[in-house]
Amino acid sequence: MAERKETPDVLGELLGGSLPAPEPNTPPRADPPARPVTPKASTPAKPVAAPSEPKPALKLAPPKAPKPAPSSIQWEYTQVIFHEYDGWRPRFRDGAELAHWKQGPGIDACLRQMGDQGWELAGIVPGQRNQWHAFFKRPQS
């Protein structure tokens, strides 16, 4: 099995500790050759404003109209459960099974219809076997 090379305590050196003394059986390591330093092309310096000049003021965006307080909006909610049957179809709405749901519209047509009625999709989560529970909200009129 090969012996591990001893590594210097760089962290100790950075934190102000002293380097440990090299082991007596370790041959001294040669420093790598120094890389030649090539001067970089000089770039014109940006003019610095005199300390007596005032700094330009920051332009702030105009204030937005205040949003209504959350308690001032009253919401109504509804739940639609989509079931996978020849595509995703709405099967239940607020716990009641829809009549003839197997021949009803698909999920895209249902979502479009709900949007036309003012409903906003608030969230959708998976349910039991082949079901998705969609929650809608809209401001009460």
ABEGO torsion letter per residue (X at the ends): XBBBBBBBBAAAAAAGBBBBBBBAABBBBBBBBBBBBBBBBBBBBBBBBBAABBBBBBBBBBBBBBBBBAAABBBBBBBBBBBBBGEBBBABBGGBBBBGAAABBBAAAAAAAAAAAGBBBABBBBBBBGBBBBBBBBBBX
